[in-house]
């Protein structure tokens, strides 16, 4: 089991699953949460968290496409705290304006591929690079990132979505690799990838027409499932990939 954090960092806390996870953690009166998003304190979702939970919700500006903003945000945390118990990244890019998941090879655009990899793979890697020395060495801690089942190579039966699938597979490999290095220093770390299921957010909106009602979660339900998974992690779960229901997903 993993205790709820005293201090957590949630990246992507301005909306969707990230905001719901931050809110769920903040409902524990002894938890403070650094709430990171591109707009920081100007993001309506983060302002809402501050209004609801006061100074236990701490706004941060961070853009996973820009390494300098990640480093600056973590430096700001270090000015106030010397430890983070949970670090959760919920940011992901599937579509954005003209960028859409590819249905065939002819749709592949190199610029779009690089951007998707920057957000989904490189950004989470750099986040952990800068935040690692804030993790506790002897007590249970969590480093979790939202991946996707479509990043499982062995589960790929439909093809398509080249950039997103590959970036999530890369994210999974990076998570596994980080978990090995981090365990050498942090004896009770749980560094994991999570599949949230299909959640009714902007990310999934154009692609959930065929999803059964009982398989489509709202953000609050998804946050409840995911935090339950994290609370039930043990030492041996470090470096694994879990679905929202706690079932392990093959790489």
N, C-alpha and C positions, 0 to 999 in steps of 0.2 A: 504493500500500500504506500501511497505517496501523500503526505499531508498537504492541505491547501497552503498556498504561499503566504508568507508575510509581505513579500515584495515581489511583484511580477512586472514583466514587460510584455505588452500585447501590441504587435505591429499590424497595422490595418484596422485600428480600433475605431475608425470614424463611421463605419457602416457594416451592414451584413453580419456575417459570422463573427468577425473581429469585435465589433461593438457589443454583440450579444455575449461573447466570452468575457470581455472586460466587465460588463455589467454583472454577470453571474459571479465573477470573482469578487467584485466590490460589495456584493451583498453579504459577504463575510466581513463583519465589522473590524476585524484585525488585519485586513489585507489592504495594502496600497498598490495601485496599478499605474505604471507609466503607460500612457495611451498614445501610441505613435501613429502618425499619418502624414501625408504630404503637406496638408494645410495646418497641421498642428492645432493650436488653440482656436484657429479660425474655422475649423471644420465643424459644421452643425452637430454632427454626432458626438464629437468630443465635448463641445460646449454643453450638450445635454447631460453627459456623464458628470461633468464638473458641477453643473447645477444640481444634480441629484445626489452626488456623493461628496461634494466639497473638495477639500485639499487632499483627500485620499485618491482622487483621480488626477493624475499629473500629465498635462499635455506635452507632447514632444513633436517636433517637425522631423520627418524622415521620409526619404524617397529612395526606394530600393534600386532605382536606376542610377543613383548618384552616390558613389562610395563616400564622398566628402560629407554628405548629410548623415550617413550612417555613423561615421566616426564622430562627428560633432554631437549627435544625439547621445551616443554612449558616453562621451566625455561629460555631457551635462548630467547624466545619471551619476557618474563617479564623483561629481561635486557634492552630491547629496547623500549617496548611499555607497556602501562598499560591498554589497551582496545583492544578487537577484536569485530568488528561489525558482521561479518559473519564467521561461522565455518562450513566447508563442508567436510564430509568424503566420498570419492568415492572408497575406497578399498573394494574388495570383493574376496572371493575364491570359485570357483566352481570346477575347476580341476587344477591339477598341477603335471606333470609327471605321476606317477603311480596312483595318486589320481583322481578318476573319480566319477561323480554322480551315485549313486546306482540305478539300475533298479528294484532290488528285494531285499528282506530281506537277502538272502544268500550273497549279495555283501557287506553287512555292515561290516566295519572294525573299531574297537573302536578307534584306533589311528587316523584314518582319520576323524572320527566324531569329536574327540576332537580338532583337528587342524582346521577344518572348523568352529567350534564354537568359537575358539580363535580369528580367523580373523574376522568373520562376526558379532559376538555378544559381546564377552568380550572386544576386542580391541576398538570398538566404545564407549563402556561404560566407559572404563578407559580414553579415550581421553576427554570425557566431564567432568569426575571427575577432571582431572588436569587443564582443560581450563576454568572451570566455573567461577572462580573469576576474569577472564578478561572480562567478559560480562558486558555491560553497564546496569545500574539499571533502567534508566528512558526513554531511547530512544529505538526505534525498533532494534532488533537484531535477527539473524538467527542461529540456530543450526540444520543442516540438514545432513542426512545420506542416501546414496543410498541403498535402500532395493530392493525388487523384488516382483512382483505380486504373484509369487509362494509361498511367505511367508504368503499370506492370507489364513487362515484356511477355511473360507467359500467359497473361490474360488477354492479349491483343488478338481478337478474332475478326475485327471489322476493318482494320486499316484506317487510312485517312488521318486527319488532324496531326500532320507530321510534326509541326513545331511544338504543339502543346504536349503531345505524347512524349516526344524526345526530351523536352525540357523537364517534364515531370520524372522521366526515367533517370535523367541526370541528377535531378534534385534528390531522388531516392538514393542513388549511388553516393552522392556527397554526404547525405545524412548518415548512411552506413559507415562511410569512411571517417567522418567526424566522431561518430560514436566510439570507434576503436581508439582514436587518439585521446579523446576526452576522458575515457574510462581510466587511462593511466594516471591522470591527475585527480579526477573527481570520482571517488570510489562508489558513490551511490547515484550516479547520473542516470537519467532515462532520456536518451536522445532518440527521438522517434519521428517517423512520418505518419500522417493521419489522412485517411480518406473520409470526408464529411458526409458522403452520400450526395444526393441531388438536393440542393437547397434553393429556395425561392429567392434568389438574389439577382442583381443585374448580370452577373457572370453567366448564369445558367438560363436566363430568360428566353433567348432565342432558340434554345435547344431542348426544352423540356416538354414539348407538346405530347410526346408519346409516353411520358412518365406517369405511372399509375398514381392516383391521389394519395394512397397510403405510403408511397415511396418518395413523396415530395415533402421535405421538411421546411418549416419556417426557421428563421435564424435562431430564435430562442430554443427551439427543440434541438436543433443541431448543436448549439452551444452546450445544452444539457448532456447530450450524448457524448460529446467530445471531452468535456471536463470529467465526466464519469470514467471514461477510458483512462484519462491521465491520473486520476485519483487511485485507480486500481492497478497501476503499473508497479512492478517489482524490479529488483536489480537485474534479473535475467531478461527483462524486456528491452534493455538497452540495445539500440541498433535494429529495431524491428519496424514493420509497416503494419498499421492497424486500421481497420474499418471503424466506422462510427459505432458499431455494435460490439466492439472489442475483439472481433475475429481477425486473426493475422492474415495478411494478404501476401501471396507469393511475389517475389521480385520480378 
